[in-house]
Amino acid sequence: MIRTLKGRPISHGCGQGVALVTSESISFLGSVDPATGIIVEEKHELKGQSISGKVLVFPAGKGSTVGSYVMYQLKKNGTAPAAVINRSAEPIVAVGAIISDIPMVDSTEPDAIRTIKTGDMVRVDGTQGVVDIL
Amino acid sequence: MHLTREEEALLDGEMGPTLQTAMELLTALGDIYGADSLVPIKSTQIAGVSYRTIGDAGLEWISDLNGKVVVPSILNPAGMDLERWREMGVDEEFAAHQIRIIEAYRRLGIRCECTCTPYHIDASLASYGDHLAWSESSAVSYANSVIGARTNREGGPSALAAALIGKTANYGYHLDENRAPGISVQVDCPLSGADYGALGYLAGAQVGSDVPMFRLRSKPADIELKALGAAMAASGAVALYHVEGITPESRSYHPPAETITIERVELDEVFEKNCVREVDLSALGCPHYSQEELESAARLLDGVKVEKEVWIFTSRQVRDASPDTVRKIEASGAKVFADTCMVVSPATDRFGCVLTDSGKALKYIPGMCGVGAALGSIRDCLKGRITTKSPGERRDEREGC
């Protein structure tokens, strides 16, 4: 059975992968190693996990606006997430996803963070703003 | 958001991938902030220039872009004087990366003038009522407040997207309804020079992102408004303020009833927060000095030999336009650097305590450079030490200026 969440398109394109879900915000500058895609922030609940190839589900970005460029580095290094879902997009992650061609959707109904579980296979259509849990 | 047929075509990629990405950025940000449409802009000022701030990640992105900007576009300060970086003590590797960033921007048709004071080098970049996409917080504050132009504080990529498309999303300070003051700030003592930086330092922390309306006994000059706005944008997130009877939009509004009063003694306390260590660098010109400010520094340095490092930052245009003034300043041992400043350059890091005439630099130097900072009058900064201790002495000096 496919469950579909409807959201708002932020960054165009489609991506599919295993979901990695957190209820904590992410600062890409300083918290994610662009070479490996591993979260290195000491106190983050995803510390030590790789975001590479995942559908990364988190509330919003935070921290430095340089985080947008770090997402671009992840993409160029082949360590970027396959897609991003935010509860509420803010400019750092939205800009980062767009310049890096990472599909992104926000404001899904029902809420993605409560609905998607880490390990679910998820398809994100950033052009239509649709998320399918496969 | 409503898009014209032409804008839709750009978004669909009919004009290539760079413009498609640019349009996607503008529409996504417009949707996030509730914009109804895009609005044509007069100019852009693009952040994300110092290699210190954007690093390899930013350099890679800018280097990969293909396109040409369609409105006059200039850059934020870089991490070094693009010619005299060796004199600043910047290393070869940093310089090589910094030059690559500048060249990547140049390829996009951007004027590689690196300054936080676009209004000092080209008045045609912003006039009353113009919509802009500027990035640097003090430039945004000056454009909105002193010129009466309209800009949000853009990030590097969104300013660049606006430069490529010639438009920005119509929200925030582009709209009349967000330009009204929400709080009054009353100052009854006379103010001059670095006092405005101290005032901004205090007011910004109190008003946050609100639009304050100042009621001042003194009549600030434009360069004093520059210092006020810069400090407020650093200690708070103030992108627009009004000064009753002075700034162009102030007559459209009544001062809000909610009022903060700032006293002389509070301003003096800002000057008294000294570094633990002895001052080993005086840094002036944050935001970049105008020609007039350079001339007054030259007058104060006439016949003087400075005892410490004294660096004055300005734009390349102002430096090139004032060779005699620069010669006079440098005869004292002080240096006039262009294209950069004490906040975005790694050159500041090797010092222990920086004395500055800027409320903005006072706020940023400790965090960004890991260096102590103290606020001084312009005279004290040029002497490299704090000579006026008591409020009374400081007042005498102010009146003597």
Interface residues (C-beta under 8 A of the other chain):
Chain A: R8 I10 S11 H12 P34 T65 V66 S68 Y69 V70 Y72 Q73 K76 A89 E90 P91 I92 A94 V95 I98 I99 D101
Chain B: T21 E24 L25 A28 L29 D31 I32 G48 T53 I54 G55 D56 A57 G58 E60 W61 G155 G156 P157 S158
